[in-house]
Amino acid sequence: MRPEFGGSWNEVSAANEHARHCFHKGLLQDIFGRPPDNHVSWGPDKRDEDISFRFPWGEVSASTDFKGYSCGILIKYGS
């Protein structure tokens, strides 16, 4: 939904997904006003790191799959 990350399947790239994933992580930290509770590293590049925020009702994560060129914000309710 943000043009700088591409607007069609023809614009999908690892670079665009890195940028989108970094945007998602920054957005969640801005919304929740604190560092994430969990970091999951997928390699030496910190941009690849997934993050999550835990709450009594569940968890919100910024997750990525660079092999599949996809990333997103996930909301999980419950334990």
N, C-alpha and C positions, 0 to 999 in steps of 0.2 A: 504494500500500500504506500510505500515511500519510493518515489521515482529514482532516488540515488542507488537503490538496490536492484533495479531492473523491474520492468513491468510485464515481461512476457517470458515464455519458455526459451526464446531465442537469446535472452540476456542472462540466463542462469550460468553462474561461474563460481569457482571456489572463492575468488576475491570478493564477489558480491555477498556470498554466504558468510564469510568471515566478518565483513562489515555489518551485516544484518545481525549476526549473533552478538557482536560487541555492542551494538545498539540495544538489543534486548536486555543484555546484562546491565548496562548503564541505566536503562529505563526502570528496571525492577529495583535497583539500588536507590534511585531517585524517589520512586513511589513509596518504598518501605522505609527509607531514611536510615538505613543501617547496612553493614556488610552482610553478605550471605552467611548462612549457617553451615553450608557444605560446599565443597569444591571437588569436582571430579575431573582429573586431568587425563586427556587422551593423547598427550604427546608433549614435546618440549616447548611448544608455543603456547603461551598463556591464553592467547585468543581462542584456542581450542577447548579451554576449560569450561565445563558445565557448572552452573551454580544453582543452589536451591535455598529457599527461605522456608523455615518450618513454623507452623502455627498450631494452636490447639485443635483446630478444625481440619488441618491437612497441610499441604505443601504447594509452593509455587516455584517452578524451575524454568531456567533458560537452558535449553538443551539443543544439541546439534548432532548431525551425522554428515560430516564433510565428505565421506565416500559417496553418499547419496545426494550431496548438494542440498541439504535441507536443514532447517533449524526452526525453532518455535518456542513459545512460552506455554508451558504445561501447568494445569491446575489439577491437583489430586485431592479429593476429599476423603477424610478418614485416615486410618493408619496403614 
